[in-house]
Amino acid sequence: MSFLFLKEFLKKPMQIASIVPSSPTLVRRVASKFDFSVPRTIAEFGPGEGCHSREIARRMHPNSRLLLFELDAQFAGHLKRQFARDPRVEIINTDAQDLPAELSKRNIPHCDYILSGIPFSILEVNKKRGLLQKTFESLAPHAGSAFVIYQVTNELRRHATLFPRAESEYCLQNLPPMFITVFYKQGLNGNHGNGNGNGNGHKLPVESANGHERF
Ligand SMILES: C[S@@+](CC[C@H](N)C(=O)[O-])C[C@H]1O[C@@H](n2cnc3c(N)ncnc32)[C@H](O)[C@@H]1O
């Protein structure tokens, strides 16, 4: 499977952004952030060849749904073949930005969890914030509902100011090591995000005319 990964990386390095899939340790640590004891609706952005998707599908409740948003047609085809016998899993070969439209097509009001493996750090700042806004609005209004990401840097915490609470940890057992961050839809006292920051003490960046950030 790593061969498919490397092949797709060589074709589209900026979109794939990694030459190998996530390690088994990273996959397990990411999956530990989800409560699978009851049925869940879960969306995953950028599943690639499906290492996180397989672990989620293995652990999730029989009445759960897993929607996989994968931009790359080769990976999407590979995922379709892999999950052909699991009616809980649906592969959507489109941009993660289409999440709200795809949810409304299926009459799904919200997701309980959204997992992202897409290279957020290299997205242009307005696209990044637009996707964060859609992600926040697509999450269910309950205490455990969360957006989970794994990234080489933790720069997204500066941008994800809609989320009232975030927790990060570092996973060294991956090439390269990754931050795993969970952005909760609600704060500890049940409050929703209000745009006043995620409690991480970072000053909000101000965009310049060319879309780059300054502080
Ligand atoms: C670094 S790979 C991660 C793959 C896999 N999740 C893993 O952990 O091994 C990033 C994946 O995100 C996909 N991707 C990038 N931008 C995307 C977007 N806007 N919407 C959906 N998928 C995207 C790429 O095609 C690629 O499969």
The ligand as a MOL file (V3000), in Angstrom:
LIG
                    3D

  0  0  0     0  0            999 V3000
M  V30 BEGIN CTAB
M  V30 COUNTS 27 29 0 0 0
M  V30 BEGIN ATOM
M  V30 1 C -0.8870 13.2060 4.2620 0
M  V30 2 S -2.0780 12.3020 3.3210 0 CHG=1
M  V30 3 C -2.8550 11.4770 4.6950 0
M  V30 4 C -3.3370 10.1250 4.3470 0
M  V30 5 C -3.8220 9.2500 5.4990 0
M  V30 6 N -4.8850 9.8920 6.2370 0
M  V30 7 C -2.7210 8.8290 6.4320 0
M  V30 8 O -2.7380 9.2420 7.6010 0
M  V30 9 O -1.8330 8.0800 6.0380 0 CHG=-1
M  V30 10 C -3.2490 13.5710 2.8760 0
M  V30 11 C -4.4650 13.0840 2.1030 0
M  V30 12 O -5.3960 14.1670 2.0280 0
M  V30 13 C -5.9700 14.2160 0.7230 0
M  V30 14 N -6.4390 15.6030 0.5290 0
M  V30 15 C -5.6830 16.7310 0.4380 0
M  V30 16 N -6.4640 17.8170 0.3530 0
M  V30 17 C -7.7620 17.3790 0.4100 0
M  V30 18 C -9.0390 18.0280 0.3940 0
M  V30 19 N -9.1180 19.3530 0.3060 0
M  V30 20 N -10.1470 17.2650 0.4920 0
M  V30 21 C -10.0660 15.8990 0.5940 0
M  V30 22 N -8.8840 15.2350 0.6090 0
M  V30 23 C -7.7520 15.9580 0.5220 0
M  V30 24 C -4.8200 13.8050 -0.1760 0
M  V30 25 O -5.2780 13.3700 -1.4440 0
M  V30 26 C -4.1890 12.6850 0.6670 0
M  V30 27 O -4.8200 11.4570 0.4200 0
M  V30 END ATOM
M  V30 BEGIN BOND
M  V30 1 1 1 2
M  V30 2 1 2 3
M  V30 3 1 2 10
M  V30 4 1 3 4
M  V30 5 1 4 5
M  V30 6 1 5 6
M  V30 7 1 5 7
M  V30 8 2 7 8
M  V30 9 1 7 9
M  V30 10 1 10 11
M  V30 11 1 11 12
M  V30 12 1 11 26
M  V30 13 1 12 13
M  V30 14 1 13 14
M  V30 15 1 13 24
M  V30 16 1 14 15
M  V30 17 1 14 23
M  V30 18 2 15 16
M  V30 19 1 16 17
M  V30 20 1 17 18
M  V30 21 2 17 23
M  V30 22 1 18 19
M  V30 23 2 18 20
M  V30 24 1 20 21
M  V30 25 2 21 22
M  V30 26 1 22 23
M  V30 27 1 24 25
M  V30 28 1 24 26
M  V30 29 1 26 27
M  V30 END BOND
M  V30 END CTAB
M  END
